[in-house]
Amino acid sequence: MLEVVFDDDAIPQLLDRLTLEEKCSLLSGSDFWHTEPIERLDIPALMLTDGPHGVRKQSQTSEDLDVGNAMPATCFPTAAGLASTWDRDLVAEIGHALGWECRVLGVHVLLGPGVNIKRTPLCGRNFEYFSEDPLLAGELAACLVRGIEAEGIGTSVKHFAANNQETDRMRINVEVDERTLREIYLAPFERVVTTANPATLMCSYNRINGAYSSENPWLLTRVLRDEWGFDGLVMTDWGAVNDRVAGVRGGLDLEMPSSQGLNDHRVAEAVRRGDLSEDTLDRAVARVLRLVARHHQPSDGNTPDLDAHHDLACRAAAASAVLLKNDQETLPLSGLDDVVIIGELARTSRYQGAGSSRVNPTRLVSILEALRERAAVPFEPGYVLADSPTAGSDDEVLRRAAATAARGRTAVLVLGLPSADESEGYDRNHIDLPASHVRLLREVSEVAERTVVLLANGSAVATAPWQHAADAILELWLGGQGGGEGAARLLTGEVSPSGRLAETIPLRVEQLPAQLNFPGENGVVRYGEGLFIGYRGLQALGAHPSFPFGHGLTYTSFSYSDLVVEAAEVTPELPLTAPVLRVTFTVTNSGDRHGVAVPQLYLGHPTSAFTRPVRELRGFSRLGLEPGKSEPVTITVDRRTMSLWHTLSHSWQVEPGPVTVEIGESSADIRLSATATITAPSLRPPLTHWSTLREWRADPMAWPTMREALGEFGKLMDGPGEINPEAFFLLDLPACKATLMFNQPTATQLDDLVARFGA
Ligand code: BGC
């Protein structure tokens, strides 16, 4: 393999020496996983590989997609689990480990993380994504990117953008309004790009408002580069090209995998015809060269400490788990003597999802094995699971045996989704556990002394139909190769649960407004629910989920006090990164065990002139506390995070007025609350002939003149806030209609008012 022989400064000369054909060949892969080398000029190939929660380097051939055949690598929890840790440091630590394994395996760019928003729990690929909340998703993904890139490895933040379902993912047109796109779907990408500067982004397959992401100049150039300042490379998702020449023009640099020279030829022809300027071509080629210069490195001879990485995977799995329910302190178990483990998933682990992210783990310890390392616990499979020793057995026979074994004991049931239920490439059509699992739980819980349910699934499952039958429920997600050990540590109390939900567990999937427009029809999905996905949607409707976003129990309890909020004035010049709100409070461990608190800061805008969710996550912290100990916490919110996307000025703006500042243990469990007043420039639209009298009245400069011009009507509408009831019906009259019907203001007066006080 060629050593890297050039740096950024050499790129202009290389561009001069490359032929048109060579330049075009650099813009697509040489095969499935490599960029094209140019040996004549000592330009080596880069190796790119999945990602995201482990390194999936195919072992035999690099010719094609062979997801089952990869070199062993540590399989960390999938993003669904990592997000539930709310732990920036741990996620960064995993990033470092991933980066190191890449170096050793000769991988230069790891294809991940995936930061698409979980618009619906039905998305088959949710296990690979972080959250329904853009702040949480962007924040943790940025930590992972920083960790990986600190090891010299590039990342590819994917799938840019609005790839929120698998159904028809290669063609679907996402119709989404500007504000929703900015505030929800682009926001995690924006946070990663602006705070972690990833080497590359991977565009999505789908279209957004008509344009394929692989050739959308607004997305790839105006927003990504001009606004966010991205200076890295954009590659396609595998096969995401529609019109390659339009892609190069729009800001798409690298096509993956190889299109066997087809698109290279098209690009070269377009340059020869004069349809594509050589400068535009060079811009993309330079970005490929820059990626090579920065990220090509010979493989690291140092074998990573795979034992240490396995330990990290175990720690991460334990931190990913969310304790949903724990009646009468069922957990931690007081011992393992009376425990029976039930459920084939305890023996045949479900620890990652299907599709391109499938890692070949260096080790795998099942829940059963991990518990049996601690005590000789009996086991019953309880239900049939494909590709397991129970395949071909009879559910009822297994269930009866399990109920017999559970009588009078503590039953630990491992339930979850069979792997065929969740995968890249298709969506689920329900969020239920298999009927055989629910029946097993019912029958076991009737005879067991107590019943603990462990869940193995990559995206929310409905718990409402059966949760009453469980004394405790621990959601494990798809916890990677350390999942079994992580679960054992939590059950026995060696570690306390610290995870919090990064996605809502709805009562029923139909509760979520996004379901009204899922998965679309005739090639179009309309995000008609706007901002109102996940907890934002449920709270706006006054609906209650089974377990809210942010929820997670521990083996202790916390109290919160001393909330202080300081707000800085927002001036037009204030940079987006400047702090606007500083929130401090104290957290106390009020229980008798060590535990981890995850205080969450939510903001609401009770008198907003804009459509707003009730509350939105705007910051969070995470701290371990010994019993009885207190610690002060400070969370600051910068101008960008405080802002809404203002569709009149097409920019981020802070709305002046009252803001509700809440500290919660979840989005539905608010422990402290205060109101602050934000001083910021007005966001009222400019006054025009069509502005209503209410809008004129809201402008303290313009109103005295307008009131005069309105004569008697004006007097009825006078007073700060108080209005004569007879005038109510006039408030929403556009000024030009008052002129038309009452000649008050006169046409001349109105022209004059608009000239003085309008835009
Ligand atoms: C997936 C990407 C993945 C790529 C390469 C595509 O099908 O959408 O996430 O990185 O394949 O395996």
Residues whose N, C-alpha, C, O or C-beta is under 5 A from the ligand:
A	BS01	BGC	D50 L111 D237 W238 S356
